[in-house]
């Protein structure tokens, strides 16, 4: 049974609804963009009291009480807990090992659904020798702009009355965590799709695709070719994303191939960036068969956040359910196009090599005469 409220409600109970409205406003503030949990808010707003302490004060025991118990409490302001309990559970699932945080350089709060991003193009910026009193020649380092659209993703779930009446909040939270995990998988798909296809609708920002020496016969040299080129461009390609087939091919290759010959310590390769000594490989179903995406996560992608996790509920009397909707408004934008590339095992490198924008030779072959 739920504990009865005190005859003289504490200041926490008396001001609970106002505090929840304040928390809701913080999350909707486009400048704040605060994905703040109830526990974090309570700690900052109630003079150091913990979330468990507040629940005790409100007379709520998550291990025993159900949604219906909270709805039927004398102080109706306590009902504000219900979407917060749902949100915390979904948020916890959303943070259970998603892939996308390992693919992005950072996150940026935005205030609208279409964002103008910089697009730098260094078409001719190689240095030239300058004699005494001579005019310094100019190269082209153009600043361009691109529009990136973000979108809302989410899903609704129906909670039958039977769950609301008989299942404790803790148990309901376990199922909602799984819902959050699936929401995180959706963000993973968005991130990988952006890496593959770019952030422009016309496909102009899509990643380059290169083949291997002999189609359908992957050797270590094929992977090394990409690592060396990206390292020459100053990238650190220590993350790969692929499907199950490419994962097995590449992992089998790396575990059976000696690295840099024998003895390994005798070779120390020096370039703009070192070749990866270790590489993370993420398996995801959105990747095409026999293709692997190789990226430098520090300069490939950025996440744009317009609205953090929003959880809303409504009661549907007709079918005796409570419908809960969870949405996130966000998007991904690419940074440097030469920080990502796809290796396709089904085509040859001879006819599918590096694009011109990934050729550092013009910058390296400068004659100071």
C-alpha positions as CSV (number, residue, x, y, z in Angstrom):
1,X,0.0,0.0,0.0
2,X,1.1,3.5,-0.7
3,X,2.1,5.6,2.3
4,X,-0.3,8.3,3.4
5,X,0.8,11.9,2.9
6,X,1.7,13.8,6.0
7,X,-1.0,15.9,7.6
8,X,1.3,18.9,7.2
9,X,2.8,18.6,3.8
10,X,6.5,19.5,3.6
11,X,7.7,22.3,1.4
12,X,8.7,19.7,-1.2
13,X,5.2,18.4,-1.6
14,X,3.7,21.9,-1.5
15,X,5.9,23.2,-4.3
16,X,6.2,20.0,-6.3
17,X,4.0,20.9,-9.3
18,X,5.7,24.3,-9.7
19,X,9.1,22.6,-9.7
20,X,8.0,20.1,-12.3
21,X,6.7,22.9,-14.5
22,X,10.1,24.6,-14.1
23,X,11.9,21.4,-15.1
24,X,9.6,21.1,-18.2
25,X,10.4,24.7,-19.2
26,X,14.2,24.0,-18.9
27,X,14.0,21.1,-21.3
28,X,12.0,23.1,-23.8
29,X,14.3,26.1,-23.7
30,X,16.0,26.1,-27.1
31,X,19.1,27.9,-25.7
32,X,19.4,25.6,-22.8
33,X,18.8,22.3,-24.6
34,X,19.0,20.6,-21.2
35,X,18.6,16.8,-21.3
36,X,18.3,16.9,-17.5
37,X,17.0,13.9,-15.5
38,X,14.6,14.2,-12.6
39,X,17.3,13.1,-10.2
40,X,19.7,15.8,-11.4
41,X,17.1,18.4,-11.2
42,X,16.0,17.4,-7.7
43,X,19.6,17.5,-6.4
44,X,20.1,21.0,-7.7
45,X,16.7,22.4,-6.7
46,X,16.0,20.9,-3.3
47,X,19.0,21.8,-1.2
48,X,20.9,18.6,-1.8
49,X,18.0,16.2,-1.3
50,X,18.2,13.0,-3.3
51,X,15.5,11.7,-5.6
52,X,14.9,8.8,-3.2
53,X,14.5,11.4,-0.4
54,X,11.9,13.3,-2.4
55,X,10.0,10.1,-3.3
56,X,9.9,9.3,0.4
57,X,8.6,12.7,1.2
58,X,5.9,12.4,-1.5
59,X,4.9,9.0,-0.1
60,X,5.9,7.0,-3.2
61,X,7.6,3.6,-3.1
62,X,8.6,2.6,-6.6
63,X,9.1,-1.1,-5.5
64,X,5.5,-1.3,-4.3
65,X,3.4,1.5,-5.8
66,X,1.7,1.4,-9.2
67,X,0.7,4.1,-11.7
68,X,-2.8,3.8,-10.3
69,X,-1.6,4.4,-6.8
70,X,0.0,7.7,-7.8
71,X,-3.0,8.8,-9.8
72,X,-5.3,8.2,-6.8
73,X,-3.1,10.1,-4.3
74,X,-4.9,13.0,-2.5
75,X,-2.4,15.5,-3.7
76,X,-2.9,15.6,-7.5
77,X,0.4,17.4,-8.0
78,X,2.2,14.0,-7.4
79,X,0.8,12.8,-10.7
80,X,3.6,14.8,-12.3
81,X,5.8,11.9,-11.3
82,X,4.3,9.5,-13.8
83,X,5.8,11.0,-17.0
84,X,9.1,11.6,-15.1
85,X,9.3,7.9,-14.1
86,X,8.6,7.0,-17.8
87,X,11.2,9.5,-19.0
88,X,14.0,8.4,-16.6
89,X,13.5,4.7,-17.7
90,X,13.5,5.5,-21.4
91,X,16.5,7.8,-20.9
92,X,18.4,5.0,-19.1
93,X,17.7,2.6,-22.0
94,X,18.7,5.3,-24.5
95,X,22.1,5.5,-23.0
96,X,22.7,1.7,-22.9
97,X,25.6,1.2,-25.4
98,X,24.4,3.2,-28.4
99,X,26.9,3.4,-31.3
100,X,26.5,7.1,-32.3
101,X,28.4,8.7,-29.4
102,X,31.5,6.9,-30.7
103,X,31.0,8.3,-34.2
104,X,30.6,12.0,-33.5
105,X,33.0,14.8,-32.7
106,X,30.6,16.5,-30.4
107,X,27.1,17.8,-29.9
108,X,25.6,21.2,-30.6
109,X,22.3,22.7,-29.4
110,X,20.3,24.4,-32.1
111,X,17.1,26.4,-32.1
112,X,15.4,25.5,-35.4
113,X,14.7,22.6,-37.7
114,X,17.0,23.9,-40.5
115,X,20.6,24.8,-39.7
116,X,23.2,26.7,-41.7
117,X,26.5,24.9,-41.4
118,X,29.9,26.0,-42.7
119,X,31.4,24.0,-45.5
120,X,35.1,24.7,-46.0
121,X,36.7,24.1,-49.3
122,X,40.5,24.3,-49.6
123,X,40.9,24.0,-53.4
124,X,44.3,25.7,-53.8
125,X,46.1,26.6,-50.6
126,X,49.5,25.1,-51.0
127,X,52.4,27.3,-50.0
128,X,54.7,29.0,-52.5
129,X,58.2,30.4,-52.0
130,X,58.3,34.1,-51.5
131,X,61.4,36.1,-52.4
132,X,62.6,39.3,-50.7
133,X,60.1,42.1,-51.5
134,X,57.9,39.9,-53.6
135,X,54.1,39.9,-53.4
136,X,52.7,36.8,-51.6
137,X,50.6,34.8,-54.0
138,X,47.0,34.0,-53.0
139,X,45.4,30.6,-52.9
140,X,41.7,29.7,-52.6
141,X,40.3,28.9,-49.2
142,X,36.6,29.4,-49.8
143,X,34.0,29.5,-47.1
144,X,30.7,28.0,-48.2
145,X,27.5,27.3,-46.5
146,X,25.2,24.3,-46.5
147,X,21.7,23.8,-45.0
148,X,21.2,20.8,-42.8
149,X,17.7,19.7,-41.8
150,X,17.0,17.9,-38.5
151,X,13.9,15.9,-37.7
152,X,11.8,14.4,-34.9
153,X,12.0,10.7,-34.2
154,X,9.9,8.9,-31.7
155,X,7.3,6.2,-30.9
156,X,4.2,5.8,-28.8
157,X,3.4,2.9,-26.6
158,X,0.1,1.8,-24.9
159,X,0.0,0.9,-21.3
160,X,-3.1,-1.2,-20.5
161,X,-5.0,-0.4,-17.3
162,X,-4.0,-3.8,-15.9
163,X,-0.3,-2.7,-15.9
164,X,-1.2,0.6,-14.4
165,X,-3.2,-1.0,-11.6
166,X,-1.1,-4.1,-10.7
167,X,2.5,-3.7,-11.9
168,X,5.0,-1.7,-9.7
169,X,6.8,1.3,-11.1
170,X,10.1,-0.5,-11.0
171,X,8.9,-3.3,-13.1
172,X,7.3,-1.0,-15.6
173,X,10.6,0.9,-15.8
174,X,12.4,-2.2,-17.0
175,X,10.2,-2.6,-20.0
176,X,10.5,1.2,-20.8
177,X,14.3,0.9,-20.7
178,X,14.0,-1.6,-23.6
179,X,11.9,1.0,-25.4
180,X,14.7,3.5,-24.8
181,X,17.3,1.1,-26.2
182,X,15.3,0.8,-29.5
183,X,15.1,4.6,-29.6
184,X,18.9,4.7,-29.3
185,X,19.2,2.2,-32.2
186,X,17.2,4.7,-34.3
187,X,19.7,7.4,-33.6
188,X,22.5,5.0,-34.5
189,X,20.8,4.5,-37.9
190,X,20.4,8.2,-38.4
191,X,24.1,8.8,-37.7
192,X,25.4,6.0,-40.0
193,X,23.1,7.0,-42.8
194,X,24.5,10.5,-42.6
195,X,28.0,9.2,-42.7
196,X,27.2,7.2,-45.8
197,X,25.0,9.5,-47.7
198,X,26.0,12.9,-46.3
199,X,23.7,15.6,-45.0
200,X,22.5,16.9,-48.4
201,X,19.5,15.7,-50.2
202,X,21.2,15.7,-53.6
203,X,23.9,13.2,-52.4
204,X,26.7,15.7,-53.0
205,X,28.1,15.0,-49.5
206,X,28.1,11.2,-49.7
207,X,31.2,9.4,-48.7
208,X,33.7,8.0,-51.2
209,X,33.6,4.3,-52.1
210,X,36.8,2.5,-53.0
211,X,37.4,-1.1,-54.0
212,X,40.0,-3.7,-53.1
213,X,42.8,-5.2,-55.1
214,X,40.9,-8.4,-56.1
215,X,37.1,-8.3,-55.8
216,X,35.8,-10.6,-53.0
217,X,39.3,-11.4,-51.8
218,X,40.1,-9.1,-49.0
219,X,43.8,-8.9,-47.9
220,X,45.5,-6.7,-45.3
221,X,47.0,-4.5,-47.9
222,X,43.5,-3.3,-48.9
223,X,42.8,-2.1,-45.5
224,X,46.3,-0.7,-45.1
225,X,45.9,1.3,-48.3
226,X,43.0,3.2,-46.8
227,X,44.7,3.7,-43.4
228,X,47.8,5.1,-45.0
229,X,45.8,7.6,-47.2
230,X,43.7,8.8,-44.3
231,X,46.8,9.2,-42.2
232,X,48.5,11.3,-44.9
233,X,45.4,13.5,-44.7
234,X,46.0,14.0,-41.0
235,X,43.1,11.7,-40.0
236,X,43.1,8.9,-37.4
237,X,40.8,6.2,-38.9
238,X,40.4,4.1,-35.7
239,X,36.7,3.4,-36.0
240,X,35.0,1.0,-38.5
241,X,31.3,0.3,-39.0
242,X,30.0,-2.6,-41.1
243,X,27.6,-5.5,-41.5
244,X,28.1,-9.0,-40.1
245,X,29.9,-10.3,-43.3
246,X,32.4,-7.4,-43.4
247,X,32.9,-7.7,-39.7
248,X,33.9,-11.4,-39.9
249,X,36.1,-10.7,-42.9
250,X,38.0,-7.8,-41.4
251,X,38.3,-9.3,-37.9
252,X,39.5,-12.6,-39.2
253,X,42.0,-10.7,-41.4
254,X,43.3,-8.6,-38.5
255,X,43.7,-11.6,-36.2
256,X,45.6,-13.7,-38.6
257,X,47.8,-11.1,-40.3
258,X,51.1,-9.9,-38.8
259,X,51.2,-6.1,-38.5
260,X,54.2,-4.4,-40.2
261,X,56.2,-7.6,-40.6
262,X,58.6,-9.3,-38.2
263,X,59.8,-8.0,-35.9
264,X,57.1,-5.3,-35.5
265,X,59.3,-3.1,-33.3
266,X,61.7,-2.5,-36.2
267,X,59.2,-0.4,-38.1
268,X,57.9,2.9,-36.9
269,X,55.8,4.6,-39.6
270,X,55.7,8.4,-39.4
271,X,53.1,10.5,-41.2
272,X,50.6,13.4,-40.5
273,X,48.7,11.0,-38.2
274,X,49.8,7.5,-37.0
275,X,48.2,4.4,-38.3
276,X,45.7,3.0,-35.8
277,X,47.2,0.4,-33.4
278,X,43.7,-0.5,-32.3
279,X,40.4,-0.1,-34.2
280,X,36.8,-0.3,-32.9
281,X,34.5,-2.2,-35.2
282,X,30.7,-1.6,-34.8
283,X,28.3,-4.0,-36.4
284,X,25.0,-2.4,-37.7
285,X,22.3,-3.7,-40.0
286,X,22.0,-0.5,-42.0
287,X,25.5,-1.1,-43.5
288,X,25.4,-2.7,-47.0
289,X,26.7,-6.2,-47.4
290,X,30.5,-6.6,-47.7
291,X,31.1,-2.9,-47.1
292,X,32.9,-1.2,-44.2
293,X,32.8,2.4,-43.2
294,X,36.1,3.7,-42.0
295,X,36.1,7.0,-40.2
296,X,38.0,9.4,-38.0
297,X,35.3,10.1,-35.4
298,X,37.0,13.4,-34.3
299,X,36.2,15.1,-37.6
300,X,33.5,13.3,-39.4
301,X,30.1,14.0,-37.8
302,X,28.4,16.3,-35.3
303,X,25.0,15.8,-33.5
304,X,22.5,18.7,-33.6
305,X,20.1,18.8,-30.7
306,X,16.9,20.9,-31.0
307,X,14.7,19.1,-28.3
308,X,16.0,16.5,-25.9
309,X,13.9,13.5,-24.9
310,X,10.3,14.5,-24.5
311,X,7.8,12.1,-22.9
312,X,4.1,12.8,-22.9
313,X,1.2,10.7,-21.7
314,X,-2.6,10.7,-22.2
315,X,-5.4,8.5,-20.9
316,X,-7.6,6.8,-23.5
317,X,-10.8,5.7,-21.8
318,X,-12.3,3.9,-24.8
319,X,-9.8,1.0,-24.7
320,X,-8.6,1.6,-21.2
321,X,-5.0,2.3,-21.9
322,X,-2.5,5.1,-21.1
323,X,-0.7,6.2,-24.2
324,X,2.9,7.4,-23.8
325,X,4.9,9.1,-26.5
326,X,8.6,9.6,-26.5
327,X,10.3,11.9,-29.1
328,X,13.7,13.4,-29.8
329,X,14.2,16.3,-32.2
330,X,17.8,16.1,-33.5
331,X,19.9,15.5,-36.6
332,X,23.5,14.9,-37.7
333,X,25.7,17.0,-39.9
334,X,29.0,16.0,-41.5
335,X,32.2,17.9,-40.9
336,X,35.1,17.0,-43.2
337,X,34.3,14.8,-46.1
338,X,37.8,13.3,-46.3
339,X,37.4,11.9,-42.7
340,X,35.3,9.0,-43.9
341,X,35.4,6.4,-46.6
342,X,33.7,3.1,-47.5
343,X,35.7,0.0,-48.5
344,X,33.6,-2.2,-50.8
345,X,34.9,-5.8,-51.1
346,X,32.9,-6.5,-54.2
347,X,34.6,-4.1,-56.5
348,X,38.3,-3.5,-57.5
349,X,40.4,-0.5,-56.5
350,X,41.7,-0.2,-60.1
351,X,38.4,1.2,-61.3
352,X,37.2,2.6,-57.9
353,X,40.1,4.5,-56.3
354,X,40.3,7.5,-54.1
355,X,38.5,10.7,-55.2
356,X,40.5,13.8,-56.0
357,X,39.5,15.5,-52.8
358,X,41.3,12.8,-50.9
359,X,44.6,13.3,-52.7
360,X,47.1,15.1,-50.5
361,X,49.8,15.0,-53.2
362,X,49.1,18.6,-54.6
363,X,49.8,19.9,-51.1
364,X,52.9,17.7,-50.6
365,X,54.5,18.2,-54.0
366,X,55.4,21.8,-53.6
367,X,58.6,23.0,-55.3
368,X,60.1,26.0,-53.7
369,X,62.1,27.4,-56.6
